[in-house]
Amino acid sequence: MPAQRAPGTPATWTIAVVNVVVWLLLELNGGSQNVVVLLRFGAKYGPAIADGEYWRLLTAVFIHIGVFHLVANTIGLLIFGGMVERAYGMRAFIVIYVFAGVFGNVASYAAGPTVSAGASGAVFGIVGAFAAYLLANRQVLGDLARRSLWGVAMIVVINIVFGATVGGVDNWAHLGGLLSGGLLGFFLVPRLAWGFQQGSPGSGFEPAPLVGRPASLIRWQAVVILSALLLAGTTWIITRDYPYSPERIVATTASEAERSIQRGDFQTARDLVEALAAGSRGATRLGLFYLQRGLERAGEGDRRDAVTDIRNALRYPLPGDAIRIADAALAQLGERR
């Protein structure tokens, strides 16, 4: 695809460097796969966002869980980000990347309360913008546009199917980013046209390289304002009726949680801990996250890591009900506090 703007891609490389630096900071402060560290750095967590921590919708875009997660998203960013930045220009690329990433997290936030992070929503957003560019200029680009669109469609389908069959992949963030990035890209897409230049003496004019007509300043500013309003409105509506907020979670007593643990059903107890975490702050919330993860691991049969997480949880100032749940879980796992 011919470059339409500046030959370099400074925004793409800057974002890639920021992602690597943040990942290194996570590793140096306890590990990029440590749920407590992720929450401290701003990972997406539904109940916390419902409690007013909206900034997590943005900060989570620059956080990656593990080196494979970082490498995969960085490769996608460098490949598609470079093409989109050259096609749309740096300013429009940044708008698309940031808003697609945030809207991806909004979709993930609406879908469930789990802790998640990563640039995949933003990367899917620039893939959507690239598809919008090819679609809008298909008459000029011809077969190149059609072949590239098929390639983009295959990449998207493979990733969605992979995410649906492999655990730990946030497909809702992917879809939210893809749709919002495609929509923003459609409104900001530069339109290609053939220019003409003076040929050799007596030969008249001949076709010149493709020339892109970028979206007007007023148009992309309007897109930014409307996107910000839509984002604020959507987040507010979800927060008002968030299915995982304390008001909407079915009340589960500590005795019921203990009975479920004795039956080997750690999910009910995990739900109670989740409810407690939604209404807690500071060190108490971090302890509840450890307890929640310990119960999840116990349910998966990972006894050793489950015991470690539950013991770590008890080092924090937990509510009395949570301590009872932790003690019951340890007993069921054949351990003592």
C-alpha positions in Angstrom: 0.0 0.0 0.0 1.5 3.3 -0.9 2.4 5.7 1.8 0.1 8.7 1.9 1.6 10.8 4.7 4.9 11.0 6.4 7.2 8.1 5.6 7.9 7.3 9.2 5.7 5.8 11.8 6.7 7.5 15.1 3.5 7.0 16.9 3.5 3.2 16.2 7.0 2.8 17.5 6.4 5.1 20.5 3.4 3.0 21.6 5.4 -0.2 21.2 8.2 1.2 23.4 5.7 2.4 26.0 4.2 -1.1 26.1 7.6 -2.7 26.6 8.5 -0.2 29.3 5.3 -0.8 31.2 5.8 -4.6 31.0 9.3 -4.3 32.4 7.9 -2.2 35.3 5.4 -4.9 36.0 8.1 -7.6 36.0 10.3 -5.5 38.3 7.4 -5.0 40.7 6.3 -8.5 41.2 5.5 -9.9 37.8 3.2 -9.2 34.8 1.1 -12.2 35.6 0.6 -11.3 39.3 -3.0 -10.2 39.7 -2.2 -7.8 42.5 0.5 -6.1 40.5 -1.8 -5.9 37.5 -4.5 -4.2 39.6 -2.0 -1.7 41.0 -0.9 -0.7 37.6 -4.4 -0.2 36.2 -5.7 -3.5 34.7 -9.4 -3.7 33.8 -11.6 -5.0 36.6 -15.3 -4.6 36.3 -16.4 -3.9 39.9 -13.6 -1.4 40.3 -14.7 0.5 37.2 -18.3 0.3 38.3 -17.1 1.9 41.6 -15.8 4.9 39.6 -12.2 3.9 38.5 -12.9 4.7 34.9 -9.3 5.4 34.2 -8.7 1.6 34.1 -10.4 1.6 30.6 -7.4 3.5 29.3 -4.5 2.3 31.4 -5.3 -1.4 30.7 -4.5 -0.8 27.0 -0.8 -0.4 27.8 -0.6 -3.4 30.2 0.3 -6.9 29.1 0.1 -10.2 31.0 3.2 -12.3 30.3 5.8 -12.0 27.6 3.9 -13.9 24.9 1.0 -11.5 25.3 3.3 -8.6 24.9 5.1 -10.1 21.8 1.9 -11.0 20.0 0.3 -7.6 20.4 3.6 -5.8 19.5 3.9 -7.7 16.3 0.3 -6.9 15.4 0.9 -3.2 16.3 4.0 -2.9 14.2 2.5 -4.6 11.2 -0.9 -3.0 11.0 -0.1 0.2 13.0 2.6 1.1 10.5 0.3 0.8 7.6 -2.6 2.6 9.3 -0.3 5.5 10.5 1.1 5.9 7.0 -2.4 5.8 5.4 -4.3 8.0 7.9 -1.6 10.1 9.4 -0.2 10.2 12.9 -3.0 12.2 14.5 -5.9 10.1 13.2 -3.9 6.9 14.0 -3.6 7.9 17.6 -7.3 8.7 17.9 -8.3 5.4 16.4 -5.8 3.4 18.5 -6.7 5.0 21.8 -10.5 5.0 21.3 -10.6 1.4 19.9 -8.6 0.2 22.9 -10.9 2.0 25.4 -14.0 0.8 23.6 -12.6 -2.7 23.6 -12.3 -2.5 27.3 -15.8 -1.1 27.6 -17.1 -4.2 25.8 -15.0 -6.5 28.1 -16.2 -4.6 31.1 -19.8 -5.1 30.1 -19.2 -8.8 29.5 -17.8 -9.7 32.8 -15.9 -8.7 36.0 -12.6 -10.5 35.4 -9.2 -8.9 35.5 -7.9 -8.3 32.0 -5.5 -6.1 30.1 -3.6 -5.7 26.8 -3.5 -3.8 23.6 -5.4 -6.4 21.6 -8.6 -4.3 21.5 -6.6 -1.4 20.1 -4.7 -3.6 17.7 -8.0 -5.1 16.4 -9.2 -1.4 16.1 -6.4 -0.5 13.7 -7.1 -3.7 11.8 -10.7 -2.5 11.5 -9.4 0.9 10.3 -7.2 -0.7 7.7 -10.2 -2.7 6.4 -12.2 0.5 6.2 -9.3 2.1 4.2 -9.3 -0.8 1.8 -13.1 -0.8 1.5 -13.4 3.0 0.9 -10.6 2.9 -1.7 -11.4 -0.4 -3.4 -12.2 1.2 -6.8 -8.8 2.8 -6.9 -6.8 0.0 -5.4 -8.6 -2.7 -7.4 -7.4 -6.3 -6.9 -5.0 -5.2 -4.2 -7.9 -4.0 -2.0 -9.9 -7.2 -2.6 -7.0 -9.5 -1.8 -6.0 -7.5 1.3 -9.6 -7.5 2.6 -9.8 -11.3 2.3 -6.5 -11.5 4.2 -7.8 -9.2 6.9 -11.0 -11.2 7.2 -9.1 -14.4 7.6 -6.8 -13.0 10.3 -9.9 -11.7 12.2 -11.8 -15.0 11.9 -8.8 -17.1 13.0 -8.2 -14.9 16.0 -11.8 -14.9 17.1 -12.0 -18.7 16.7 -8.8 -19.1 18.6 -10.1 -16.9 21.4 -13.3 -18.9 21.6 -11.5 -22.2 22.0 -8.5 -21.2 24.2 -9.0 -19.9 27.7 -7.7 -16.5 28.8 -8.5 -14.7 25.6 -10.8 -11.6 25.8 -12.8 -11.9 22.6 -15.2 -9.2 23.8 -12.3 -6.7 23.9 -11.3 -7.9 20.4 -14.8 -7.4 18.9 -15.3 -4.0 20.7 -12.0 -2.8 19.4 -12.6 -4.1 15.9 -16.0 -2.5 15.5 -15.1 0.8 17.0 -11.8 1.0 15.0 -13.6 0.2 11.8 -16.2 2.8 12.4 -13.7 5.5 13.3 -11.6 4.5 10.4 -14.5 4.8 8.0 -15.2 8.4 9.1 -11.5 9.4 9.1 -10.4 7.5 6.0 -8.4 9.4 3.4 -9.8 9.1 -0.1 -7.3 8.0 -2.8 -7.3 9.5 -6.3 -4.9 9.5 -9.2 -3.0 12.8 -9.7 -1.4 13.9 -12.9 2.0 15.3 -13.7 3.6 16.9 -16.7 5.4 14.3 -18.9 8.1 14.7 -21.4 7.8 17.6 -23.9 5.0 17.0 -26.3 3.6 14.0 -24.4 1.1 16.0 -22.3 0.1 14.8 -18.8 0.6 11.3 -17.4 -0.7 9.6 -14.2 1.2 10.5 -11.0 1.3 8.5 -7.8 -1.8 8.1 -5.8 -2.8 11.1 -3.7 -4.8 10.8 -0.5 -7.3 13.4 0.6 -7.3 13.2 4.4 -10.4 13.9 6.5 -10.9 17.6 7.2 -9.9 19.0 10.6 -13.5 19.7 11.5 -14.5 16.1 10.6 -12.0 14.3 12.8 -12.5 16.7 15.7 -16.2 16.0 15.5 -15.4 12.3 15.6 -13.3 12.7 18.7 -16.0 14.7 20.5 -18.8 12.2 19.5 -16.6 9.2 20.5 -15.9 10.7 23.9 -19.5 11.5 24.5 -20.5 7.9 23.4 -17.8 6.4 25.6 -18.9 8.5 28.6 -22.6 7.6 28.1 -22.0 3.9 27.5 -19.8 3.6 30.6 -22.3 5.5 32.7 -25.2 3.3 31.6 -23.3 0.1 32.2 -22.3 1.4 35.6 -25.9 2.2 36.6 -27.0 -1.4 35.7 -23.8 -3.3 36.1 -24.7 -7.0 36.6 -21.6 -7.7 38.7 -21.9 -4.7 41.1 -22.6 -5.3 44.7 -26.3 -4.3 44.4 -26.9 -6.9 41.7 -24.9 -9.9 43.0 -27.0 -12.4 44.8 -26.2 -12.3 48.5 -24.3 -15.4 49.6 -23.6 -16.0 53.3 -20.3 -17.3 54.6 -22.0 -20.5 55.9 -23.3 -21.2 52.4 -19.9 -20.6 50.9 -18.4 -23.0 53.5 -20.9 -25.7 52.6 -20.1 -25.3 48.9 -16.4 -25.7 49.6 -17.1 -28.8 51.5 -18.9 -30.2 48.5 -15.9 -29.3 46.3 -17.8 -26.4 44.6 -15.4 -23.5 44.9 -17.3 -21.4 42.4 -20.0 -20.2 44.8 -17.4 -19.2 47.3 -15.5 -17.4 44.6 -18.6 -15.4 43.7 -19.0 -14.3 47.3 -15.3 -13.1 47.4 -16.0 -11.3 44.1 -18.9 -9.5 45.7 -16.8 -8.5 48.7 -14.0 -7.3 46.5 -16.4 -5.0 44.6 -17.3 -3.1 47.7 -13.7 -3.0 49.2 -10.7 -0.8 48.7 -7.0 -0.7 49.3 -5.2 -3.6 50.9 -8.5 -5.4 51.7 -9.3 -5.6 48.0 -5.9 -6.9 47.1 -6.3 -9.7 49.7 -9.7 -10.6 48.3 -8.2 -10.9 44.9 -5.6 -13.4 46.2 -8.4 -15.3 47.8 -10.5 -15.3 44.7 -7.7 -16.6 42.6 -6.9 -19.2 45.2 -10.5 -20.5 45.0 -10.3 -20.5 41.2 -7.1 -22.6 41.3 -8.6 -24.9 43.9 -11.6 -25.5 41.6 -9.1 -26.3 38.8 -7.3 -28.8 40.9 -4.1 -26.7 41.3 -3.8 -27.4 45.0 -0.3 -26.0 45.6 -0.9 -22.6 44.0 -4.3 -22.5 45.6 -2.9 -22.9 49.1 -0.2 -20.3 48.3 -2.8 -17.7 47.1 -5.1 -18.3 50.1 -2.2 -18.0 52.6 -1.2 -14.7 50.9 -4.7 -13.5 51.1 -4.8 -14.0 54.9 -1.8 -11.6 55.2 -4.2 -8.7 54.3 -6.9 -7.2 56.4 -9.8 -9.4 55.3 -13.5 -9.1 56.5 -14.6 -11.8 58.9 -16.7 -13.7 56.2 -13.7 -13.8 53.9 -11.5 -15.3 56.7 -14.1 -18.0 57.3 -14.1 -18.8 53.6 -10.3 -18.9 53.5 -10.1 -21.2 56.6 -12.8 -23.5 55.0 -10.9 -23.7 51.8 -7.6 -24.5 53.5 -9.3 -27.2 55.5 -10.8 -28.7 52.4 -7.3 -28.7 50.8 -5.9 -30.5 53.9 -4.1 -27.4 55.2 -4.2 -25.1 58.2 -3.8 -21.4 58.6 
